[in-house]
Amino acid sequence: MNRTAVEDLGPLVLPVPTKRELVAALVSTPDDPWWEDRVLHVKLYPARGRRV
């Protein structure tokens, strides 16, 4: 894949972990390669001014 094709993709958007996923993660780590990034993003950028 060339640089132009990568730039055309735009930002990577990952879904916010649900409460059910967070509770299940306490028992075992989910089989999601992006799990750590999703959890870190929620900690760094908590939702404000909207109901989740």
Backbone as a printed PyTorch tensor [residue, N CA C, xyz], in Angstrom:
tensor([[[  0.8590,  -1.1680,   0.0000],
         [  0.0000,   0.0000,   0.0000],
         [  0.9080,   1.2360,   0.0000]],

        [[  0.6240,   2.1560,  -0.8700],
         [  1.4710,   3.3430,  -0.9320],
         [  0.9780,   4.4250,   0.0250]],

        [[  1.7860,   5.4580,   0.1830],
         [  1.4880,   6.5130,   1.1520],
         [  0.1760,   7.2350,   0.8460]],

        [[ -0.0940,   7.4860,  -0.4220],
         [ -1.3210,   8.1830,  -0.8040],
         [ -2.5460,   7.3760,  -0.3960]],

        [[ -2.5120,   6.0790,  -0.5950],
         [ -3.6450,   5.2290,  -0.2260],
         [ -3.8620,   5.2570,   1.2800]],

        [[ -2.7870,   5.2640,   2.0620],
         [ -2.9160,   5.3020,   3.5200],
         [ -3.5050,   6.6350,   3.9590]],

        [[ -3.0870,   7.7320,   3.3560],
         [ -3.6050,   9.0500,   3.7310],
         [ -5.0790,   9.1930,   3.3820]],

        [[ -5.5560,   8.5100,   2.3680],
         [ -6.9590,   8.5930,   1.9670],
         [ -7.8990,   7.8330,   2.8960]],

        [[ -7.3550,   6.9830,   3.7520],
         [ -8.1940,   6.1820,   4.6370],
         [ -8.8310,   7.0080,   5.7490]],

        [[ -8.1710,   8.0500,   6.1920],
         [ -8.6960,   8.8560,   7.2830],
         [ -8.3140,   8.2570,   8.6230]],

        [[ -8.8020,   8.8460,   9.7110],
         [ -8.4290,   8.3710,  11.0420],
         [ -9.0900,   7.0340,  11.3770]],

        [[ -8.4110,   6.2700,  12.2010],
         [ -8.9460,   5.0050,  12.6770],
         [ -9.9210,   5.2970,  13.8100]],

        [[-11.1450,   4.8210,  13.6950],
         [-12.1670,   5.0520,  14.7150],
         [-12.5130,   3.7120,  15.3450]],

        [[-12.2630,   3.6280,  16.6510],
         [-12.5400,   2.3960,  17.3810],
         [-13.7720,   2.5980,  18.2580]],

        [[-14.6080,   1.5860,  18.3840],
         [-15.7980,   1.7270,  19.2270],
         [-15.4320,   1.7860,  20.7120]],

        [[-16.1970,   2.5380,  21.4620],
         [-16.0070,   2.6250,  22.9090],
         [-16.3970,   1.2820,  23.5140]],

        [[-15.5940,   0.7630,  24.4470],
         [-15.9720,  -0.5020,  25.0900],
         [-17.2810,  -0.3450,  25.8590]],

        [[-18.1460,  -1.3190,  25.7190],
         [-19.4100,  -1.2860,  26.4490],
         [-19.1630,  -1.6780,  27.9050]],

        [[-20.1310,  -1.3910,  28.7650],
         [-19.9920,  -1.7730,  30.1730],
         [-19.8670,  -3.2850,  30.3000]],

        [[-20.5930,  -4.0040,  29.4800],
         [-20.5320,  -5.4660,  29.5150],
         [-19.1280,  -5.9580,  29.1520]],

        [[-18.5110,  -5.3480,  28.1260],
         [-17.1510,  -5.7280,  27.7340],
         [-16.1480,  -5.4160,  28.8490]],

        [[-16.3190,  -4.2620,  29.5070],
         [-15.4040,  -3.8900,  30.5790],
         [-15.4960,  -4.8480,  31.7600]],

        [[-16.7080,  -5.2510,  32.1010],
         [-16.8910,  -6.2030,  33.2010],
         [-16.3140,  -7.5640,  32.8190]],

        [[-16.5560,  -8.0120,  31.5900],
         [-16.0230,  -9.2960,  31.1400],
         [-14.4940,  -9.2730,  31.0950]],

        [[-13.9100,  -8.1050,  30.8180],
         [-12.4530,  -7.9890,  30.7430],
         [-11.7980,  -8.1580,  32.1070]],

        [[-12.5560,  -7.9700,  33.1760],
         [-12.0070,  -8.1950,  34.5130],
         [-11.6800,  -9.6650,  34.7280]],

        [[-12.4100, -10.5490,  34.0750],
         [-12.2100, -11.9880,  34.2090],
         [-11.1350, -12.4820,  33.2390]],

        [[-11.2350, -12.0670,  31.9810],
         [-10.2450, -12.4660,  30.9810],
         [-10.1380, -11.3810,  29.9120]],

        [[ -8.9520, -11.2630,  29.3440],
         [ -8.7140, -10.2540,  28.3180],
         [ -9.4580, -10.6330,  27.0440]],

        [[-10.2050,  -9.7030,  26.4620],
         [-10.9390,  -9.9920,  25.2240],
         [-10.0010, -10.3340,  24.0590]],

        [[-10.5140, -11.0800,  23.1190],
         [ -9.7470, -11.4700,  21.9380],
         [ -9.8550, -10.3720,  20.8790]],

        [[ -9.5300,  -9.1540,  21.2690],
         [ -9.6140,  -7.9980,  20.3890],
         [ -8.2260,  -7.3700,  20.3150]],

        [[ -7.6110,  -7.3400,  19.1290],
         [ -6.2550,  -6.7850,  19.0350],
         [ -6.1790,  -5.2990,  19.3980]],

        [[ -7.3020,  -4.6100,  19.3800],
         [ -7.3210,  -3.1820,  19.6820],
         [ -7.8180,  -2.8970,  21.0880]],

        [[ -8.0160,  -3.9090,  21.9120],
         [ -8.6250,  -3.7320,  23.2210],
         [ -7.8850,  -2.7010,  24.0780]],

        [[ -6.5830,  -2.8420,  24.2100],
         [ -5.8010,  -1.9300,  25.0540],
         [ -5.9350,  -0.4920,  24.5680]],

        [[ -5.9420,  -0.2930,  23.2540],
         [ -6.0810,   1.0480,  22.6970],
         [ -7.4620,   1.6240,  22.9710]],

        [[ -8.4980,   0.7960,  22.8790],
         [ -9.8570,   1.2670,  23.1460],
         [ -9.9970,   1.7200,  24.5930]],

        [[ -9.4700,   0.9140,  25.5230],
         [ -9.5680,   1.2420,  26.9480],
         [ -8.7390,   2.4910,  27.2620]],

        [[ -7.5460,   2.5810,  26.7080],
         [ -6.6930,   3.7510,  26.9400],
         [ -7.3580,   5.0240,  26.4300]],

        [[ -7.9820,   4.9560,  25.2590],
         [ -8.6350,   6.1290,  24.6870],
         [ -9.7800,   6.6110,  25.5720]],

        [[-10.5370,   5.6840,  26.1240],
         [-11.6500,   6.0580,  27.0070],
         [-11.1160,   6.7230,  28.2800]],

        [[ -9.9800,   6.2370,  28.7860],
         [ -9.4010,   6.8400,  29.9880],
         [ -8.8640,   8.2360,  29.6910]],

        [[ -8.2360,   8.4120,  28.5300],
         [ -7.6500,   9.7080,  28.1800],
         [ -8.7080,  10.7300,  27.7740]],

        [[ -9.7490,  10.2710,  27.0970],
         [-10.7730,  11.1700,  26.5630],
         [-12.1680,  10.7200,  26.9910]],

        [[-12.5170,  10.9250,  28.2450],
         [-13.8560,  10.5020,  28.6940],
         [-14.9540,  11.2990,  28.0020]],

        [[-16.0890,  10.6500,  27.8360],
         [-17.2380,  11.3060,  27.1930],
         [-17.7630,  12.4020,  28.1120]],

        [[-18.0220,  13.5740,  27.5310],
         [-18.5550,  14.6970,  28.3020],
         [-19.7410,  15.3000,  27.5560]],

        [[-20.7310,  15.6980,  28.3120],
         [-21.8570,  16.4150,  27.7260],
         [-22.7870,  15.5640,  26.8830]],

        [[-22.6500,  14.2670,  26.9610],
         [-23.5680,  13.3820,  26.2320],
         [-23.7080,  12.1020,  27.0300]],

        [[-24.8430,  11.4740,  26.8790],
         [-25.0750,  10.2220,  27.5990],
         [-24.5480,   9.0670,  26.8060]],

        [[-23.8600,   8.1670,  27.4730],
         [-23.2820,   6.9940,  26.8000],
         [-23.9500,   5.7510,  27.2950]]])
